[in-house]
């Protein structure tokens, strides 16, 4: 009988796509494995279909940190989701549950614990999230991304693996792939990533910096779908020189293949401090400027940013006191010092293990074999 693995975790791409990287590795090792994804939505139906992952609906309630209506409704939905998960997990009865954290994982983890199904969890951030703080007491094995996170988990069942990254993002790019971005390689490329939804503050900073940057760099800028039209309009207003404007490439959303090409072509990356994107940058060996979401909005990103920067791979700029002049000066400081640039690139490559997905796939296979025997 083939191994059955339930995947859970979502709410953001930072939870979902590492699960897809793990699924890729599982498919390579055990092609006949039965994979299931549990959650309140498919998140990316095409990714599930491509890896032959079956979807099972399971409601989940998000409990915000601040007082709101969801503060009271969320736990009720989570409780109902746990009952639904018990029934659906019992029907599938997987050999192991792989949880990536996030609020959507809570009902399935609780249901798996009730049914005595082995649980493996992965923590992306330098500081443990609320879902994994709950899940760790039920977990057979815990994978972490940052050494700083080890303090939050039992030593005997915790290992530093890094974050699983999809192979599409790590594949080499041909000159034709790079040319398709509109880049000819004549000047260095700055890649700006504000997350899959974009980031309005980073968009504004980039727009305010274009006059200084475009004579010296090509800028490929993921704006987010909602902000794309306004960014394009503003850029055309600010930059009247059409030759310079050809150096600016605002893109609503970078597909995995296009993002991988942009990483390969980039000289430097400017990004938020989501863990998945930090590890993508590191695996490409690119020096970076990290701008974490302010701590009052996200407790995770600031910890991630400084944990990464402590390796020497990145510079951190706090959003609260950041302006275009400071951003362009920091770009110039890194790009203008070849020794610093090389040291940052080397530190980036040394930060992230390249085999995280394979390691976790092996763990799932071993636990699944034990449970299924």
Long-range contacts (C-beta under 8 A, 24 or more apart in sequence): 1-372, 2-30, 2-32, 2-33, 2-34, 3-30, 3-33, 3-34, 3-95, 3-96, 3-364, 3-365, 3-368, 3-369, 3-372, 4-33, 4-34, 4-35, 4-36, 4-92, 4-93, 4-94, 4-95, 4-368, 4-372, 5-33, 5-34, 5-35, 5-36, 5-94, 5-95, 5-96, 5-97, 5-98, 5-364, 5-368, 6-36, 6-37, 6-38, 6-89, 6-92, 6-94, 6-96, 6-97, 6-98, 6-108, 6-112, 6-117, 7-35, 7-36, 7-37, 7-38, 7-53, 7-98, 7-100, 8-37, 8-38, 8-39, 8-58, 8-97, 8-98, 8-99, 8-100, 8-104, 8-105, 8-108, 8-109, 9-39, 9-98, 9-99, 9-100, 9-101, 9-102, 9-104, 9-105, 9-122, 10-39, 10-40, 10-41, 10-43, 10-100, 10-102, 10-104, 10-105, 11-62, 11-102, 11-103, 11-104, 12-102, 12-196, 12-274, 13-43, 13-44, 13-196, 13-276, 14-124, 14-274, 14-275, 14-276, 14-277, 15-100, 15-101, 15-102, 15-104, 15-105, 15-124, 16-43, 16-44, 16-47, 16-100, 17-44, 17-47, 17-166, 17-276, 18-100, 18-122, 18-124, 18-163, 18-164, 18-165, 18-276, 18-357, 19-98, 19-100, 19-164, 20-44, 20-47, 20-51, 20-166, 21-164, 21-165, 21-166, 21-167, 21-356, 21-357, 22-98, 22-164, 22-357, 22-360, 22-361, 22-364, 23-51, 23-53, 24-51, 24-166, 24-167, 24-357, 25-164, 25-357, 25-358, 25-360, 25-361, 26-361, 26-364, 26-365, 27-51, 27-52, 28-361, 29-358, 29-361, 29-362, 29-365, 30-365, 33-368, 34-94, 36-92, 36-94, 38-85, 38-88, 38-89, 38-108, 39-104, 40-81, 40-104, 56-88, 56-92, 57-84, 57-88, 58-84, 58-85, 58-88, 58-104, 58-107, 58-108, 59-84, 59-107, 60-103, 60-104, 60-105, 60-106, 60-107, 61-103, 62-103, 63-103, 63-130, 74-103, 78-103, 78-106, 78-107, 81-106, 81-107, 82-106, 82-107, 82-110, 82-111, 82-114, 85-110, 85-111, 85-112, 86-111, 86-114, 86-115, 89-115, 89-117, 90-115, 93-117, 94-368, 95-367, 95-368, 95-369, 95-371, 95-372, 96-120, 96-140, 96-364, 96-367, 96-368, 96-371, 98-122, 98-360, 98-364, 99-131, 99-132, 99-135, 99-139, 100-124, 101-129, 101-131, 101-132, 101-135, 102-129, 102-131, 103-130, 103-131, 105-131, 105-135, 106-131, 106-134, 106-135, 109-134, 109-135, 109-138, 110-138, 112-138, 113-138, 117-371, 118-367, 118-368, 118-370, 118-371, 120-360, 120-363, 120-364, 120-367, 122-161, 122-163, 122-164, 122-360, 123-149, 123-152, 123-153, 124-163, 124-275, 124-276, 125-149, 125-275, 125-300, 125-303, 125-304, 126-275, 126-300, 126-303, 126-304, 126-306, 126-307, 127-152, 127-299, 127-300, 127-303, 128-152, 128-153, 129-300, 140-367, 141-363, 141-367, 143-356, 143-359, 143-360, 143-363, 145-275, 145-279, 145-356, 146-275, 146-304, 146-307, 147-307, 148-303, 148-307, 159-359, 160-353, 161-353, 161-356, 161-359, 161-360, 162-279, 162-352, 162-353, 162-354, 162-356, 163-275, 163-276, 163-279, 163-352, 163-356, 164-356, 164-357, 164-360, 165-276, 165-279, 165-280, 165-283, 165-356, 165-357, 166-256, 168-256, 168-257, 168-260, 169-256, 169-259, 169-260, 169-263, 169-280, 169-283, 170-260, 170-283, 170-284, 170-354, 171-257, 171-260, 172-264, 173-260, 173-261, 173-264, 173-265, 177-257, 177-261, 177-264, 178-261, 178-264, 178-265, 180-261, 181-220, 181-249, 181-258, 181-261, 181-262, 181-265, 182-246, 182-249, 183-218, 183-220, 183-249, 183-265, 185-265, 187-216, 187-217, 187-218, 187-247, 188-216, 188-217, 188-218, 188-267, 188-268, 188-335, 189-217, 189-218, 189-219, 189-220, 189-262, 189-265, 189-266, 189-267, 190-217, 190-218, 190-219, 190-220, 190-266, 190-267, 190-268, 190-269, 190-270, 190-331, 191-220, 191-262, 191-263, 191-265, 191-266, 191-268, 191-269, 191-270, 191-286, 192-219, 192-220, 192-221, 192-222, 192-269, 192-270, 192-271, 193-222, 193-254, 193-259, 193-269, 193-270, 193-271, 193-272, 193-277, 194-222, 194-223, 194-224, 194-271, 194-272, 195-224, 195-272, 195-274, 195-277, 196-224, 196-253, 197-224, 197-225, 197-226, 198-222, 198-223, 198-224, 198-225, 198-226, 198-227, 198-228, 199-224, 199-272, 199-293, 200-227, 201-291, 201-319, 202-270, 202-272, 202-291, 203-227, 203-231, 205-291, 205-322, 205-323, 205-324, 205-327, 206-270, 207-231, 207-234, 207-235, 207-238, 208-323, 208-324, 209-324, 209-327, 209-328, 210-235, 210-238, 210-239, 210-248, 211-238, 211-239, 212-324, 212-328, 213-328, 213-331, 214-239, 214-244, 214-245, 214-247, 214-248, 215-244, 217-247, 217-267, 217-331, 218-247, 218-248, 218-249, 219-247, 219-248, 219-249, 220-249, 220-251, 220-262, 220-265, 220-266, 221-248, 221-249, 221-250, 221-251, 222-251, 222-252, 222-253, 222-254, 222-259, 223-250, 223-251, 223-252, 224-252, 224-253, 225-252, 225-253, 228-252, 267-335, 268-331, 268-334, 268-335, 270-327, 270-331, 272-301, 273-300, 273-301, 273-302, 273-304, 273-305, 273-308, 273-316, 274-301, 274-304, 275-300, 275-304, 278-304, 278-305, 278-308, 278-314, 279-352, 279-356, 281-313, 281-314, 281-348, 282-308, 282-313, 282-348, 282-349, 282-351, 282-352, 283-349, 283-352, 283-354, 284-348, 285-345, 285-346, 285-348, 285-349, 286-345, 286-348, 287-313, 287-314, 287-334, 287-341, 287-344, 287-345, 287-348, 288-313, 288-314, 288-315, 288-344, 288-348, 289-314, 289-315, 289-316, 289-317, 289-327, 289-330, 289-331, 289-334, 290-314, 290-315, 290-316, 290-317, 291-316, 291-317, 291-318, 291-319, 291-322, 292-316, 292-318, 292-319, 293-319, 294-318, 294-319, 294-320, 308-351, 311-347, 311-348, 311-350, 311-351, 312-343, 312-344, 312-347, 313-344, 313-345, 313-347, 313-348, 313-351, 314-344, 314-348
